[in-house]
Amino acid sequence: MAMVAESGSGHGFLMDGAPANGGRNAGARPMEVLMMGLGGCTTFDVMSILKKSRQEVSDCLVELEGQRAEGVPAVYLSIHVHFKVYGRELDPAKVERAVKLSAEKYCSASLMLSQGGVEITHSFEVLPAETRHAD
């Protein structure tokens, strides 16, 4: 069941399945990769928007939690995206705006999934830069 996925830009990574499904647990599951892609896409947007807003972001952690349908196909029914944005003197209104713009206008992955019927919700926290290593 293990496979190497290679992108058009020439980058690759390993995917695999659980032993119960014939895999060896040697890589992320394809549906996990889908969630990671969503997380990466929206984080890229949020960080770009905050940089343009002259916010001093030191780090950004995004946590995703999804609920899948029972049975086959086990599609995502809902996904919650939570941002932890670390920095100095961050303006919570600017962070909120960046998250909203990503969700509603810029994140191709989020828009594609939501148009396909997945309920996607967002939340965020603004945290001092020095607390990042406590997570």
DAKA-V770446 format. One line per field, one symbol per residue. phi: phi as a letter, one per 40 degrees, with the letter a starting at -180 (. if undefined). A space follows every 10 residues. Layout:
phi->???
This chain:
phi->.cabcbcccg cbacbabcdc bgcbfcaccd cccdcccccc cccdcdcccc cccfccccaa bbbbbbbbcc gbcccccabb bbcbbbibfc cdcccdcccc ccccbbcdcc cccccchccb bbaabbbcdc cdccc
